[in-house]
Amino acid sequence: MLSYTPSSAVALDSYDVFDLSAYWTINKTLSLRLGIDNVFNADPSLSTTTTGRPYDPGLSAADNAAAIAALCAGREALGCVKPTTYSLGSSGAGNTSGGYYDTLGRRYYIGVKAKF
């Protein structure tokens, strides 16, 4: 049977990035290319944001243990395994993955190709 620990991850909103590019062959020996990446300078959502599973100092140890155990209430048959540790929430600031999202913003480029 597969098991999982309830996630405190926050779902990310989708976003779109639009790029423009152009290529112009000026003559047999010279060509030009130019473009703009992320035309509207769209910022990605912060990833690795979590709500956390914080320990509440206003509750007793038993009440905190009951709260963390309740995360799987009614889902045990689905393989839910109660978390064994508490975790603080995270804003995700500075953790957006550049491998998946455009973290650099709008960029311009131009290139010239010459054949001799």
N, C-alpha and C positions, 0 to 999 in steps of 0.2 A: 504494500500500500504506500502510495506517495504521501508525504507530509509537507506542511508548510507552516511557517511562523507568520502571523498577521503582520503585514507591512504597514509602516507609518508613513510611507512615501506619499507625496502629493502629486497628483496627475498634472502633466504639463499641457498647456494650451498649444495648439498648432500655430504656426506662423508661416508666411510665404516670403520668399526672397526672389526678387526679379533682377535679372541681369540683361544688359544690352551690349551688343558688340557689332562691329562693322569691319569689313575687309574690302580694300579697294586696290585693284591692280592698276597702277598709274601708267605703266608702259611695260615693255618686255623685260626690263631689268629692275624695276622698282615697284614695290607694293607697300601698302600701309595697313596696319590694323590698329583698332582702338576700341575701348569699351569702358563700361561702368559696371562693377559688381555691386549688388545690393543697392539698387537705384534709390529705394525709399528709406534706406538706412534703418531697416527693421531690426530691433533687438530681440534676441531669443529669450524665452523664459529661463529663469534660474533653475538649473537641475540640481538634483540631490537635496531638494528641500524636503524636510520631514516635519511631521507634527510631533514626533517623539512619543515616548512613553515615560513621562516624567514621574518621579517620586514626589508625592505631595506631602510636604512636612506638616500640613494641617491635619492629616489623617494618621491614624495609628498604623503600626507596621502590619497588623492583620488586615486593616482596611485597604492598604496599598497592595498587599498580596492578593486580596480578593479582586481589586480593580484590574490588576494585570492578568489574573486568571480569567476574568470575564471577557477578555478579548476573544476567546475561543468559544464562548458560550453558544451552544446550539450548532457549532460547526465541527465538533469532534469527529463526526461520521465522515466529514470531508477530508480528514487528515490534519486538521488544525492542531498545532502543538503550541501550547502557551509559551510566550517569551520568558526567558529565564533572567533577563536583566532589564533594568530601566535605561532609558536613553533620553537625552535632552533634545528638544526640537532644534532644527537648523534652518537658517534662512536660505542656505544654498549659495549665498553671496560668494563670488569668486570660484564657483565650482561648475560652471557651465562647460560642457565638453566641447572643445573646439573641433573634435573629430566628427561630431554630428551637427553642430550648429555654427553659424557664421558669427564669431565673436569679435571680428575686426571692424565690422561696420562697412560703410561705403568706401569703395576703392576705385581708382581710375588707372587705366594703363594705355600705353601707346607703344607701337613697335614699327620699325621700318626694316624691310628686307630688300637687300640689293644683290643682284646677280652680276658677276663680272665675267 
